[in-house]
Amino acid sequence: MELSNNSLYLLENLKSKFQGRPVSVSEIQSLNNYTEISMNELKEHDIINEIIKDDYTIIWLTTKGAEINVSHILEKREEEKEKEKLDAEIKELKTKIAELDQADKNYEQYEPEYEEYINLLHEYNEIKDVGQILMGRLAELEGTTTKSVYSEYNMNLED
């Protein structure tokens, strides 16, 4: 049996406010969750019964209606929503893992090129350091500053 949330709240109000005693339609209509749709849904699922006499209508909970644990159903729905949310997050994370695995495979494919590039950068930096040491020694031998040696050879100090 699947009831809408509105019908479940109406049923909970009927159970708590009227403790299963027969009530009039006007009393039910004063409840927050009252709608004709909810009332009809509760009737269709044999949760409430209705007697219509000449000028009045009396409604009461059936045994089935009294036995329904509304709070348990609502809690279960919340748990299901939370589970769906977690399942969606898990699916998203699995997608990200698959993307990262693909990125790892791409890295592995180009790893030799990366290593060669890194090695060339190391070699460049070593040569640059040697060049700077030589420029410093030359400045020392000439008794001048490194800056002036750089400008004498048309080099930028940042080179």
Buried (B, 14 or more C-beta within 10 A) or exposed (E): EEBEEBBBBBBBBBBEEBEEEEBEBEBBEEBEBBBEEBBEBBBEBEBBBEEEEEEEEBBBBBEEBBEBEBEEBBEEEEEEEEEEEEEEEEEEEEEEEEEEEEEEEEEEEEEEEEEEEEEEEEEEEEEEEEEEEEBEEBBEEEEEEBEEBBEEEEEEEEE
